[in-house]
Structures are given as C-alpha cells and as structure tokens.
Amino acid sequence: MSFNRIPLLGRLALQDLWHDRIISFCIISSLVAVIAPLLLLFGLRFGIVSQLQDDLAKDPRNLEIRMLSSGSYDQSWIEQLRQRPDVGFVIGQTRSLNTLADLQKDSSHFIENAEVIPTSAGDPLLGSLELRHDNDVVLTQEAARKLAVRVGDTINMRLSRNFESRREWGRKSLTVAAILPATYFNRAAIFTQPSMLLMLENFRDGYAVAALGILSGVQLGDKPPLYARVRLYAKDIDQVASLERDLRAQHIETASRLADIENVKSINRVLGVIFNTIAATALIGCIASLIGSFIANVDRKRKHIAVLRLLGFTGPAVGLYVMLQGCLLSLMAYVGGYSIYLVASQIFNRALAGSSTTGQMLCKITLEHSVLAMALTAVVALLVASIGAYRAINIEPAQSLREV
C-alpha cells in the first residue's frame, strides 16, 4: 500500500462516518457511556486517596516515632541513627524531668512547667523556622498567647533545684526568634538548642552552670552527654514501619501513627479493587459491544468495501480503513466522555466542598492520567477494530457484488 493513499483513506473514513452519522453516534454513545463513569470513578478514587496521602505526608506528627521508655544513648549512637536512609530527623533528648522550666515575661504573664524541646536545622515541626543564636527560642502559639509576647521580645526562663539543703534558682534571658503556629503543636512549649537542654539537666544534676547564674556545685569537666531518648522522625510515611520495627528489635519501646498510615493504605487497596473490578467489567462489556458493532458495520458495508477493492485498494488498505474508523470513533467518544467528566467532577467537587466532613476530598485526575486514558481508549478500539479489519480483508469483491 502506498503511503500517499493514507490521507485519502482518512478522508474516506471520516466522510463515511458522517454519512452514517446516526450509526456512528450510537457507537460513540456506547463508548461514552463507559468512558465517562470510569473517568469519574477514577477521579474520585485518585482525589480522595491522594488527599489523604497528602494530609499524612504534610503532617510531621505522622512521621514521628516516640520512645516510650528511657535509656542511655550517647552521641555516636544518635549519629549512627542519623545516617540511616529512612531517618529524616533525629536529635537527643534528656530525661523528662529536665525538659520542664518556668517561663516569665513579667509578674502578670508566666507559665509554670513549660516544655523545653530540643531542635536543630531540618526539624519537621518547625519547618523553615530557625534558631540563629544560642539564646534564641521558638515559642508555640499557646505559650506566646499566655506570655503575651511577639517575635523579638525577651522572656526569662527559671528553674530550681535543691542543693546542699538549700533551694537554688537558675535564670536565663531568652529571645523569641519565632512563634510556631498551633497546626501541629498546641501545647505551651519552647524549642531551643540542644545545649540549652543539656544545661538544664546539668543544673538539676548538681553541676555548676555559669550560664544560669549558678557557680555552686560540681564542676562539669569534659563529661560526654548521654540522652534518655531521642526525637525521631522518619524520612517519609512509608519508612515509619521499618524504622519502628528496627528500634523494637533493639528492645526500644516505641509508639507512632502507623495505624493511621496503614488505614490510608488499606483504603487505597480497597478502592483499587473496587475500581479495577468495575473497570474490568465495564471494559469487557464495552469490548463485546464494540466487536458486535464493528462486525455488523463491516457486514453492512460489504458492497462498499468490495467497490474499494475494485478501485485498487489492497486488502491491508481496506483493513487500515476500518481501523481508522475505529480510532476516529474512539477519539470522538473520549472527547465526549471527558467533557461529561469535567462537568460532573465540578458538581462532585462543589458538593464535597460544601460538606464539613469531606470538604477536602476532591474528584480530580492529572494531565498524565488523561493522556493515558485516551491512549488506552484508542488501543482498545484499535484491537477491537482489527477483528472487523480482518473480516473486511477476507471479503471477496466478486462474490459481494453478485447481488448488485
């Protein structure tokens, strides 16, 4: 077959479809009836699951693995943990008793036993908030509200200990470098450099800490720091399970939101099974309908095909003619189905956005999904049309024109 006849075959196929536009409309409608619901179903599945996964990934609390028991971990153990590819952030933390301190702005604004939490660059809870100086701290929104302070203000930290039968108070001035929104942390707390937390622990352990104004006590010397636990975050939600499993293998009791992560994965699997089953059922029905339609269409046009053969078109050219018609019908059907999807998805989105429980669940598909669906539609149509093409190739012109 000469390549210069392909444009001619395309024009003939298109004109023939227009000539039999009622039948063409019926075939297109049968395809639209399958394509539009499948696009809507996939859009709902993808939109709901992707929204749940985005919420999981954006919430740093889902990445956190909390240690439930205290131990004794040196800096080398923490560094080994930090080098793991599944660890996103880790920092040493002292004993729980030593992570509390009083905060005060003036006589009217103070907080007793506020949490003191160590942080450093890359902290998932703080995001882009940073501590540039040793005395800088990040206050939570609740702490800032109780103290009535803003960024740049100065607050006083105070803590006490009993040393040699007398009560001693350590004090230090701190600068509010930033205020953490209450999105993921709504308790009264301050985030500070790890050295500040070690300072608090040394003070309560009876050491002399000049930075807190306390010179009495044992001189610290070069004692290496030991941590009771760590603040630990996985690199992503898929790494939480393996990281927690490895820690438990070291007899470290942990807790995480692994159950919530598994629930989302389970929803994804269930929706996948539902979608795949419905899609397979609809696809089988659509293929059966198309096979019948194309075979009936070829049989109805036996005389026209015979005339094409007599005009010099070879068997492969006739087969290509039938397949071109199938491809054109499928593309027009996809355009119609996608148009219906666009309208229906907006209705879904507005209805779901108006619900207080499902306001974030959307019906959406990406451009890549749209192109893939169009290609799949064309492939299925071409495969089905090839059956009709094979039947058209086997038509004998002389036998088909005997009744003329």
C-alpha positions in Angstrom: 0.0 0.0 0.0 1.4 3.4 -1.0 1.7 5.9 1.9 0.2 8.7 -0.2 -3.1 6.8 0.0 -3.3 7.1 3.8 -4.6 10.7 3.8 -7.2 9.6 1.2 -8.2 6.6 3.4 -8.6 9.1 6.3 -10.8 11.4 4.4 -12.9 8.5 3.1 -13.3 7.0 6.6 -14.3 10.4 8.0 -16.8 11.1 5.3 -18.3 7.6 5.6 -18.7 8.1 9.4 -20.5 11.4 8.6 -22.7 9.7 6.0 -23.7 7.1 8.6 -23.8 9.6 11.4 -26.7 8.0 13.2 -24.9 4.7 13.5 -21.7 6.5 14.3 -23.5 8.4 17.0 -24.8 5.2 18.5 -21.3 3.6 18.6 -19.8 6.8 20.1 -22.6 6.9 22.7 -21.9 3.4 23.8 -18.3 4.3 24.3 -19.1 7.5 26.2 -21.4 5.5 28.5 -18.3 3.6 29.6 -15.6 6.2 29.5 -17.3 9.0 31.4 -18.3 6.9 34.5 -14.8 5.3 34.6 -13.1 8.7 34.5 -15.4 9.9 37.3 -14.8 6.8 39.4 -11.0 7.0 38.9 -11.1 10.8 39.6 -12.9 10.1 42.9 -10.5 7.4 43.9 -7.4 9.3 43.0 -8.7 12.6 44.5 -9.7 11.0 47.8 -6.7 8.8 48.3 -4.2 11.5 47.1 -5.8 14.0 49.5 -5.5 11.5 52.4 -1.9 10.7 51.5 -1.0 14.4 51.2 -2.5 15.1 54.6 -0.4 12.2 56.0 2.7 13.4 54.4 2.3 17.0 55.3 1.6 16.3 59.0 5.0 15.8 60.7 3.3 14.0 63.6 2.7 11.1 61.3 6.5 10.8 60.7 7.3 10.8 64.4 8.4 7.7 66.3 8.2 8.3 70.0 10.3 6.4 72.5 8.2 5.2 75.5 11.0 4.3 77.8 14.2 6.0 78.9 17.6 4.7 78.2 21.2 5.9 77.9 22.3 6.8 74.4 25.5 8.6 73.5 26.1 10.9 70.6 27.7 8.2 68.5 24.5 6.1 68.7 22.5 9.1 67.6 24.9 9.7 64.7 24.5 6.1 63.6 20.8 6.5 63.6 21.0 9.8 61.7 23.0 8.1 58.9 20.2 5.7 58.2 18.5 6.4 54.8 15.0 6.0 56.4 15.6 8.7 59.1 14.6 12.2 58.3 15.4 13.9 61.6 16.8 12.8 64.9 18.1 14.8 68.0 18.9 13.7 71.5 16.5 14.5 74.4 17.2 14.5 78.1 15.1 12.9 80.9 11.5 14.1 81.1 12.0 15.9 84.5 14.7 18.0 82.9 12.6 19.1 80.0 10.5 21.5 82.1 11.1 25.1 83.1 9.1 28.1 84.1 8.8 31.0 81.6 8.0 34.6 82.6 7.6 37.9 80.8 6.5 39.9 83.8 4.6 39.5 87.0 1.3 39.1 85.2 2.4 36.7 82.4 4.2 33.5 83.3 4.0 29.7 82.6 4.9 27.0 85.1 6.5 23.8 83.8 6.6 24.7 80.2 8.1 22.0 77.9 11.6 22.6 76.7 12.2 20.7 73.4 15.5 20.4 71.6 15.6 21.3 67.9 18.0 21.9 65.0 18.0 22.5 61.3 15.6 20.2 59.4 13.1 19.8 62.3 9.8 18.7 60.6 7.7 20.5 63.3 9.5 23.9 62.8 9.8 23.7 59.0 11.6 26.9 57.9 11.8 28.4 61.4 15.4 28.6 62.5 17.5 29.4 65.6 20.5 31.6 64.7 21.8 32.3 68.2 22.3 30.3 71.4 19.7 32.3 73.3 17.1 32.2 70.6 14.0 30.1 71.1 10.8 29.3 69.2 7.6 29.6 71.2 4.5 27.7 70.4 1.4 29.8 69.8 -0.1 28.7 73.1 3.0 29.8 75.0 3.1 33.1 73.2 -0.5 33.7 74.0 -0.1 33.1 77.7 3.1 35.2 77.9 1.6 37.9 75.6 4.9 38.2 73.6 5.8 38.7 70.0 8.8 37.9 67.8 11.8 39.8 69.1 10.6 40.1 72.7 12.7 38.8 75.6 11.4 36.3 78.2 13.0 34.8 81.3 13.5 31.1 81.9 13.6 30.0 85.5 14.2 26.6 87.1 15.0 25.4 90.6 16.9 22.6 92.4 17.7 21.5 96.0 21.4 21.6 96.6 23.0 21.0 100.0 19.8 21.5 101.8 19.0 24.8 100.1 16.9 25.8 97.2 18.7 27.4 94.2 17.2 29.1 91.2 18.8 29.3 87.8 17.8 32.0 85.4 18.4 32.9 81.8 17.1 35.5 79.4 15.9 34.2 76.0 14.9 35.9 72.8 11.7 34.9 70.9 13.1 34.2 67.4 9.8 32.9 66.0 6.3 31.7 67.0 5.2 28.2 65.9 1.6 28.0 64.7 -0.7 25.7 66.6 -1.3 23.5 63.5 0.7 20.5 64.7 1.7 21.5 68.2 -0.8 23.3 70.5 0.8 22.9 74.0 2.8 25.6 75.8 6.4 24.9 75.0 9.7 26.4 73.7 12.0 24.9 71.1 15.7 25.6 71.8 19.2 24.5 71.0 20.3 21.0 72.4 22.9 22.7 74.5 20.2 24.5 76.4 18.5 21.3 77.3 21.8 19.8 78.5 22.4 22.9 80.6 19.1 22.3 82.3 19.9 18.7 83.0 23.4 19.5 84.4 21.9 22.1 86.6 19.4 19.7 88.1 22.1 17.0 88.5 24.0 19.3 90.8 26.6 20.7 88.5 27.8 24.4 88.4 26.2 26.2 85.4 27.5 29.7 85.0 25.1 30.4 82.1 22.3 30.1 84.6 24.0 32.2 87.2 24.9 29.2 89.4 28.5 28.8 90.4 28.0 26.3 93.3 28.1 22.6 92.6 30.4 20.1 91.0 32.4 21.2 88.1 31.3 19.6 84.9 34.6 19.0 83.1 34.6 17.1 79.8 31.8 14.7 80.7 30.3 13.4 77.4 26.5 13.9 77.1 24.1 11.0 77.5 20.5 11.2 76.3 17.5 9.4 77.8 15.7 9.3 74.4 15.6 11.0 71.0 13.2 12.9 68.9 12.9 10.8 65.8 11.1 11.3 62.5 11.1 9.0 59.5 12.0 10.4 56.1 8.6 9.6 54.7 5.5 7.8 55.8 6.5 4.6 54.0 9.6 4.4 56.2 7.8 4.5 59.6 7.1 0.8 59.8 10.6 -0.4 59.1 12.2 2.2 61.3 9.9 1.3 64.2 10.5 -2.4 63.7 14.2 -2.0 63.8 14.0 0.0 67.1 11.9 -2.6 68.7 14.4 -5.2 67.6 16.8 -3.3 69.9 14.3 -3.6 72.7 13.3 0.0 72.5 9.6 0.5 73.1 8.1 3.0 70.6 4.8 4.5 69.5 3.7 6.0 66.2 0.8 6.7 64.0 1.4 3.6 61.9 -2.2 2.6 62.3 -3.4 5.8 60.6 -0.9 5.3 57.8 -2.0 1.7 57.3 -5.7 2.8 57.3 -5.0 5.1 54.3 -3.1 2.3 52.5 -5.9 0.0 53.2 -8.4 2.5 51.8 -6.2 2.8 48.7 -6.2 -1.0 48.3 -10.0 -1.4 48.8 -10.8 1.5 46.4 -8.3 0.0 43.9 -10.0 -3.4 44.0 -13.4 -1.7 43.6 -12.3 0.4 40.7 -10.4 -2.4 38.9 -13.4 -4.7 39.2 -15.9 -2.2 37.9 -13.4 -1.1 35.2 -12.8 -4.7 34.1 -16.5 -5.4 34.0 -17.3 -2.3 32.0 -14.4 -2.9 29.7 -15.4 -6.4 28.9 -19.0 -5.3 28.2 -17.7 -2.4 26.1 -15.4 -4.7 24.1 -18.2 -7.2 23.4 -20.4 -4.4 22.3 -17.8 -2.9 20.0 -16.9 -6.2 18.5 -20.6 -6.7 17.6 -20.9 -3.2 16.3 -17.8 -3.3 14.1 -18.6 -6.8 12.7 -22.1 -5.7 11.9 -20.9 -2.5 10.4 -18.4 -4.4 8.1 -21.1 -6.9 7.1 -23.5 -4.0 6.3 -20.8 -2.3 4.1 -19.7 -5.4 2.3 -20.6 -3.9 -1.1 -18.9 -0.6 -0.3 -15.7 -2.4 0.7 -15.9 -4.6 -2.4 -16.1 -1.4 -4.5 -13.0 -0.1 -2.7 -11.2 -3.3 -3.6 -12.2 -3.0 -7.3 -11.0 0.6 -7.3 -7.5 -0.6 -6.5 -7.3 -0.6 -2.7 -5.5 -3.7 -1.4 -6.6 -5.9 1.5 -4.3 -4.2 4.0 -5.5 -0.8 2.8 -9.1 -1.8 3.5 -8.1 -3.2 6.9 -6.5 0.2 7.7 -9.6 1.9 6.5 -11.7 0.0 9.1 -9.2 0.6 11.8 -9.0 4.3 11.1 -12.8 4.5 11.5 -12.4 2.7 14.9 -9.7 5.1 16.0 -11.7 8.1 15.0 -14.8 6.8 16.8 -12.9 6.1 20.0 -11.2 9.6 20.0 -14.6 11.3 19.5 -16.1 9.2 22.2 -13.2 10.0 24.6 -13.7 13.8 23.9 -17.4 13.4 24.7 -16.7 11.3 27.8 -14.0 13.6 29.1 -16.3 16.6 28.6 -19.0 14.9 30.7 -16.4 14.1 33.3 -15.3 17.7 33.5 -18.9 18.9 34.2 -19.7 16.1 36.6 -16.4 16.4 38.5 -17.2 20.1 39.2 -20.6 19.0 40.6 -18.8 16.5 42.8 -16.2 19.0 44.0 -18.7 21.6 44.9 -20.9 19.1 46.7 -18.0 17.7 48.6 -16.5 21.1 49.4 -19.8 22.1 51.0 -19.6 19.2 53.4 -17.9 19.7 56.7 -16.7 16.1 56.9 -15.4 15.7 53.3 -14.5 19.3 52.4 -11.0 18.4 51.2 -11.9 15.3 49.2 -11.9 16.1 45.5 -12.6 14.4 42.2 -9.6 15.0 40.0 -7.3 13.4 37.5 -3.9 14.7 36.3 -3.0 15.5 32.7 -0.9 12.3 32.6 -3.9 10.3 33.6 -6.0 11.9 30.9 -3.4 11.2 28.2 -3.0 7.6 29.4 -6.8 7.1 29.4 -7.1 8.5 25.9 -4.3 6.2 24.7 -5.9 3.2 26.4 -9.2 4.0 24.7 -7.5 4.2 21.3 -5.6 0.9 21.9 -8.8 -0.9 22.9 -10.7 0.5 19.9 -7.9 -0.5 17.5 -7.7 -4.0 18.9 -11.4 -4.4 18.5 -11.4 -2.8 15.1 -8.7 -5.2 14.0 -11.3 -8.0 14.2 -13.5 -6.1 11.8 -10.5 -5.3 9.7 -9.6 -9.0 9.4 -13.2 -9.7 8.3 -13.0 -6.8 5.7 -9.7 -8.1 4.3 -11.3 -11.5 3.6 -14.2 -10.0 1.6 -14.2 -11.2 -2.0 -15.2 -8.3 -4.3 -16.8 -10.5 -7.0 -18.9 -12.5 -4.5 -20.1 -9.4 -2.7 -21.2 -7.7 -5.9 -23.2 -10.6 -7.3 -26.4 -9.1 -5.9 -25.8 -5.7 -7.5 
